[in-house]
Amino acid sequence: MPNTLEVADLTYGIEYRAILEKWAVDDFSEVDKDPNAIWEMQGGTIGELQEY
């Protein structure tokens, strides 16, 4: 997966890589924040995860 990021033209490549590297080693300590970070990078307008 990291090799794919190296050849892809991603505006937020560093941020994506950091999230994916955490997940690859089962580090889900920010699982409440990571999906929203990806959502924002993709220009999300609906569906943001909310804390309860």
Secondary structure, DSSP 8 states (H G I E B T S, - for coil): -HHHHHHS--TTHHHHHHHHHHHHTT--TTTTTHHHHHHHHTT--S------
